[in-house]
Amino acid sequence: MGNRFGGRVAIVTGGAQGIGAATAKRLAGEGATVAVVDLSVERSEALAKEITAAGGTAAGYGCDVTDEAAVHAMTERVVAEHGRLDILVNNAGITRDDLLFKMSAADWHAVLNTNLTSMFYCVQAAQKHMVPAKYGKIVSLSSRSALGNRGQANYAAAKAGVQGLTATLAIELGPFNICVNAVAPGYVATAMTAATAERVGSTAQAHQQWASEHTPLRRVAQPAEIASVIAFLASDDASFVTGQTLYVNGGAR
């Protein structure tokens, strides 16, 4: 697939499944050394082995990204073991959907902590290495839900927050040649969206069919289609792109 990321070291959070796994594979396929970070070290190591077996370079790391000390320790370990840090993909996320009047404070905090606060921890840890190197690419996952989505007050607030964080980091880190962008997918066929379908009493197939009918391209996205956009923003092809949120949603409004 080429060597666009030859010599680069990337951290991908939430890297063991879905969009994260597709991104880890894509970056490794183009020459990056990828640190696959997931809450489950077993799953992250399993994906790293899969990448290695396919000819790439990857290592698995277990980390609770809502734990500030754990994030800093993981980042320092990646740099110690691989010598540098060039790319950070903030992908870790959860859903705890419910209508406002039924949503618990615990579910609000869990989603904000995992989907937004964790990114603050990760970028703070990463910039310690990117600023002195005068190089960095940070790509964070937002969502079309940032525009509002029934039953997702917590998720929508977090994903809108990602866009504000991204715009601000681009301003602060730009003088150090660090580009910061976000990707906001529409409906993607993942385990997370399958779980959402079950929650509303549907099946993954029926839910995807409904989403397809409301998307101009008349289908849902596959994780690899989001990963390709993340890879572009993480590459030097996007050397003058920063502070942007790119919606990858098949034209849905």
FENHU-V776565 format. One record per residue. RES is the residue in three letters. NEAR is the number of other C-alpha atoms within 8 Angstrom. Layout:
res/near
RES/NEAR
RES/NEAR
//
This chain:
res/near
MET/4
GLY/6
ASN/9
ARG/7
PHE/11
GLY/8
GLY/7
ARG/12
VAL/13
ALA/14
ILE/12
VAL/16
THR/13
GLY/15
GLY/17
ALA/12
GLN/8
GLY/10
ILE/13
GLY/15
ALA/12
ALA/12
THR/16
ALA/12
LYS/9
ARG/12
LEU/14
ALA/15
GLY/12
GLU/12
GLY/15
ALA/16
THR/14
VAL/14
ALA/13
VAL/19
VAL/16
ASP/17
LEU/9
SER/8
VAL/12
GLU/8
ARG/10
SER/17
GLU/12
ALA/9
LEU/12
ALA/13
LYS/10
GLU/8
ILE/13
THR/10
ALA/7
ALA/6
GLY/7
GLY/12
THR/12
ALA/13
ALA/11
GLY/16
TYR/12
GLY/11
CYS/12
ASP/9
VAL/15
THR/10
ASP/8
GLU/9
ALA/6
ALA/10
VAL/15
HIS/11
ALA/8
MET/10
THR/11
GLU/8
ARG/8
VAL/12
VAL/10
ALA/8
GLU/6
HIS/9
GLY/7
ARG/10
LEU/16
ASP/11
ILE/13
LEU/14
VAL/13
ASN/13
ASN/12
ALA/12
GLY/8
ILE/8
THR/7
ARG/11
ASP/11
ASP/9
LEU/10
LEU/7
PHE/4
LYS/6
MET/10
SER/6
ALA/6
ALA/6
ASP/10
TRP/11
HIS/9
ALA/9
VAL/16
LEU/13
ASN/10
THR/13
ASN/14
LEU/13
THR/10
SER/13
MET/11
PHE/8
TYR/13
CYS/13
VAL/10
GLN/8
ALA/11
ALA/11
GLN/9
LYS/8
HIS/10
MET/14
VAL/13
PRO/7
ALA/7
LYS/9
TYR/10
GLY/15
LYS/13
ILE/14
VAL/15
SER/13
LEU/13
SER/14
SER/13
ARG/11
SER/11
ALA/13
LEU/7
GLY/9
ASN/9
ARG/6
GLY/8
GLN/13
ALA/13
ASN/13
TYR/15
ALA/14
ALA/10
ALA/13
LYS/15
ALA/12
GLY/9
VAL/13
GLN/11
GLY/8
LEU/8
THR/15
ALA/13
THR/9
LEU/11
ALA/14
ILE/9
GLU/7
LEU/12
GLY/11
PRO/7
PHE/10
ASN/10
ILE/15
CYS/15
VAL/15
ASN/17
ALA/15
VAL/15
ALA/13
PRO/13
GLY/14
TYR/10
VAL/10
ALA/11
THR/10
ALA/7
MET/8
THR/11
ALA/12
ALA/9
THR/9
ALA/12
GLU/10
ARG/7
VAL/6
GLY/6
SER/9
THR/9
ALA/11
GLN/6
ALA/8
HIS/11
GLN/12
GLN/9
TRP/8
ALA/11
SER/12
GLU/9
HIS/8
THR/13
PRO/10
LEU/7
ARG/9
ARG/12
VAL/13
ALA/12
GLN/9
PRO/12
ALA/10
GLU/8
ILE/13
ALA/13
SER/10
VAL/9
ILE/12
ALA/11
PHE/10
LEU/13
ALA/11
SER/11
ASP/7
ASP/6
ALA/9
SER/7
PHE/5
VAL/9
THR/10
GLY/14
GLN/10
THR/11
LEU/8
TYR/10
VAL/10
ASN/12
GLY/12
GLY/8
ALA/8
ARG/2
//
